[in-house]
Amino acid sequence: MEDEQSGEMTGAGAVATRLLADITPFADEMLDYSAERIPEAVVDDEMRGLTLGSCSSNIESVLSMVRHGINVSAAEAPVTALEHARGMAARGYDVDVMLRFYRLGYEFFLGKLGVAIPTWINDPSVALSTFIALQRYGIWYIDRISSAVAVEYLAELRRRQNQARAERGEVVRALLAGESVGRAAAERTLGHRLTGMQVGFICWSRDREVDLEKVARRVALLLGSPHPLVLIDGPEAVQGWVSISSKAATDQGAITSSAVGSNSHVAIGSPHPGPAGFRRSHDEARRARRVAEMSERATASITRFADVALVDVITRDLEAARSFVADELGDLASDDSRKAGERAALLAVLDAQGSLAGAASYLGVHRNTVLQRVRRAEQSRGRPASERVAELHAALRVCDAIGPTVLTPSQT
């Protein structure tokens, strides 16, 4: 490898020496060549200066090493090249944009050699061997330097992402705490509008393979916004917010379990306006999640706070909720499949405002089946369904939402 990397250095060294004498126009030409193909390289004066500095320092570095016969393994990324990488990261450009700069720079370098070498070396065989030597050296140099600047780019990108994440987290904390926050500054930091209707939601899963951020963005689209604010909340959950129109806030029917995928759970707060709505809707999503987790359901689910608000209030004191259910339902509160069918029939009738036909349609059974189950439910309860209707309805709603958490263990 030593012979391959430093062979033909007599001719190559002479070419490198001549090119070094005109390094300034060489770098200027390389900058122009890159700028035509990568507009991001000269997006502003600072970036243009960094790109030119990277061109100049890399040309000088590689040619000086060739001139003095230094093994390419000693090559290190010039300071300006590293600063150029940090500048690309700071502006949010993809790493491939930066690496393309090196690929195009090498292409320009070879073109320059292709013109210069035949002019300076008359012997075709020597010219060819010199070109090959410089070509190989250039490949090895670019391989080392592009790897080094990519590492620097990623380190800067992570640093900035961590900083931005911390700043977003602090603004969100202040909003959720009800602290005074400048709206304009907060919106810039969050990349999220605090005007309009705010909907908070939480996505979680016990399956670490689930891409919760992807689930959150899908939920946001279904809520009516392609640009959600999403924050990681531990290893098993993400928090999200969208700012939507009043019209979009009234239509959330598209968000179903199948829409968010298996093994995912989503709790959604109700829409509320402004910064106060940001806080309130998130709190509702958090409370809806609590109800969903008490339900002990194994399948994917969508829980809207509006659907479980009553259950949330009743179950704030779980022991009191169990006593309430037992008092209202009697033996109907037993945790077995027969009683579950009776409770479902009675709840369906109450939801249908007493219509047996409506309940039968909802349950997918015959009207007489509903009637029989309701009668058995009344017997289990020990009183007719017409007594304490509001309390009965509430107790059944709690049982339907969180099941075994408030039911009496079956004696069979």
FENGI-V155202 format. One record per backbone hydrogen bond with DSSP energy under -0.5 kcal/mol. NH is the residue of the N-H (numbers start at 1). CO is the residue of the C=O. Records with the same first field share a line. If there is no record, write none. Layout:
BEGIN
NH = CO ; CO
END
This chain:
BEGIN
5 = 1
6 = 2
7 = 3
9 = 6
12 = 8
13 = 9
14 = 10
15 = 11
16 = 12
17 = 13
18 = 14
19 = 15
20 = 16
21 = 17
22 = 19
23 = 20
26 = 22
27 = 23
28 = 24
29 = 25
30 = 26
31 = 27
32 = 28
33 = 29
34 = 30
35 = 31
36 = 32
37 = 33 ; 34
38 = 34
41 = 38
42 = 39
43 = 40
48 = 44
49 = 45
50 = 46
51 = 47
52 = 48
53 = 49
54 = 50
55 = 51
56 = 52
57 = 53
58 = 54
59 = 55
60 = 56
61 = 57
62 = 58
63 = 59
64 = 60
65 = 61
66 = 62
67 = 63
68 = 64
69 = 66
70 = 65
74 = 71
75 = 72
82 = 78
83 = 79
84 = 80
85 = 81
86 = 82
87 = 83
88 = 84
89 = 85
90 = 86
91 = 87
92 = 89
93 = 88
97 = 94
98 = 94
99 = 95
100 = 96
101 = 97
102 = 98
103 = 99
104 = 100
105 = 101
106 = 102
107 = 103
108 = 104
109 = 105
110 = 106
111 = 107
112 = 108
113 = 109
114 = 110
115 = 111
116 = 112
117 = 113
119 = 115
120 = 116
121 = 117
122 = 120
124 = 122
127 = 123
128 = 124
129 = 125
130 = 126
131 = 127
132 = 128
133 = 129
134 = 130
135 = 131
136 = 132
137 = 133
138 = 134
139 = 135
140 = 136
141 = 137
142 = 138
143 = 139
144 = 140
145 = 141
146 = 142
147 = 143
148 = 144
149 = 145
150 = 146
151 = 147
152 = 148
153 = 149
154 = 150
155 = 151
156 = 152
157 = 153
158 = 154
159 = 155
160 = 156
161 = 157
162 = 158
163 = 159
164 = 160
165 = 161
166 = 162
167 = 163
168 = 164
169 = 165
170 = 166
171 = 167
172 = 168
173 = 169
174 = 170
175 = 171
176 = 172
177 = 173
178 = 175
179 = 174
186 = 182
187 = 183
188 = 184
189 = 185
190 = 186
191 = 187
192 = 187
197 = 244
198 = 272
199 = 242
201 = 240
202 = 267
203 = 238
204 = 265
205 = 236
208 = 206
210 = 207
212 = 210
215 = 211
216 = 212
217 = 213
218 = 214
219 = 215
220 = 216
221 = 217
222 = 218
223 = 219
224 = 220 ; 221
225 = 220
229 = 241
230 = 228
231 = 239
233 = 237
237 = 234
238 = 203
239 = 231
240 = 201
241 = 229
242 = 199
244 = 197 ; 242
249 = 245
250 = 246 ; 247
251 = 248
252 = 250
255 = 252
256 = 254
260 = 256 ; 257
261 = 257
264 = 261
265 = 204
266 = 301
267 = 202
268 = 303
269 = 200
272 = 198
274 = 196
277 = 273
278 = 274
279 = 275
280 = 276
281 = 277
282 = 278
283 = 279
284 = 280
285 = 281
286 = 282
287 = 283
288 = 284
289 = 285
290 = 286
291 = 287
292 = 288
293 = 289
294 = 290
295 = 291 ; 292
296 = 293
297 = 292
301 = 264
303 = 266
304 = 302
305 = 268
307 = 304
308 = 304 ; 305
309 = 305
312 = 308
313 = 309
314 = 310
315 = 311
316 = 313
317 = 314
318 = 316
321 = 317
322 = 318
323 = 319
324 = 320
325 = 321
326 = 322
327 = 323
328 = 324
329 = 325
330 = 326
331 = 380
332 = 329
333 = 330
334 = 331
335 = 408
336 = 334
340 = 336
341 = 337
342 = 338
343 = 339
344 = 340
345 = 341
346 = 342
347 = 343
348 = 344
349 = 345
350 = 346
351 = 347
352 = 348
353 = 350
354 = 349
355 = 352
356 = 354
359 = 355
360 = 356
361 = 357
362 = 358
363 = 359
364 = 360
365 = 360
370 = 366
371 = 367
372 = 368
373 = 369
374 = 370
375 = 371
376 = 372
377 = 373
378 = 374
379 = 375
380 = 376
381 = 377
382 = 378
383 = 378
387 = 384
392 = 388
393 = 389
394 = 390
395 = 391
396 = 392
397 = 393
398 = 394
399 = 395
400 = 396
401 = 397
402 = 398
403 = 399
405 = 402
406 = 403
407 = 403
408 = 333
410 = 335
END
